Amino acid sequence: MITFDTPYHGTIKQSRNSTKIIIKLKDATIEAPKIKKVASRFLRTLAITPLKNETRIIATVPKSVRLIASKTADGYGLRLRFTSKSTLSQTSATATRTIKSPTATALPTKKGDDLSKSYTIVIIILIIGILILFYIKKKTTPKQLQKAAQQQKQQKTPWLFNATAQPQTQTTPTEAPAAESANSVSIRFQKAINANNSVVMLDFGKESYLVLMGKSNILLDKFHENRPTSQQEFETILQSRHEELENFLNNSDTTTATIEKEPLQAYKERAASIIYNDEF
């Protein structure tokens, strides 16, 4: 191996006479000539001589020796490989025999139709296995465990922020009528907070009333110009009155007796009286 101080990108030329192999390195320089004697059956002496615009490498070898020169991948080295011609011929013959008879060591392969059938069978087996796993998972999961987990989740989550706790607590918004009437009551928004109580936004005349309906029917607030127009605004109002609603629910047993009239009719009359008092 001959190394360079910098990567060598020049051309390499090789020539031979009876006992010498000459390698010419174009645009390569060396400070001083060097000669080295080698005790080998492939190489006797190796001389490196600087000339104008090139450097020559002269190897004295027997007639049966062949030189193969090649640069390294990074260009910092020149690899000199000395081999006998008989060894090289045997290697070439072995490689030729290997190339000519690839079927001697090749593994048997299936035909195209058999291969496609095998893929189809594998895919079908995988699909069946996945279906079986889903069936086993569904059967082995106890329904009671799922119900208990759902109940525990309901207990931890406040009713105001629990949108999917029970079917009866879902919000059922109702659009306001297009033409407001002074003698009709309509439900603008409604949200059930438990099995017995719900919060309702009623429209009567030009006013909207926030009412807690259930065991205790309580008028919470009245809206005129700033009444909510979307479900999101209604939810925001409920969140702001969360503590107030909780207090009403907790004290429902000590409040006044439940109004015997229908809640909708009772608040229709009460709302009418409020409007009458506001006008006068």
Beta strands, then each sheet from edge to edge (+ up, - down):
strand 1: 2-3
strand 2: 12-16
strand 3: 20-26
strand 4: 34-37
strand 5: 45-51
strand 6: 54-60
strand 7: 65-71
strand 8: 77-84
strand 9: 185-192
strand 10: 198-204
strand 11: 207-213
strand 12: 218-223
sheet 1: 1+ 8- 7+
sheet 2: 2+ 3- 6+ 5- 4+
sheet 3: 9+ 10- 11+ 12-
end
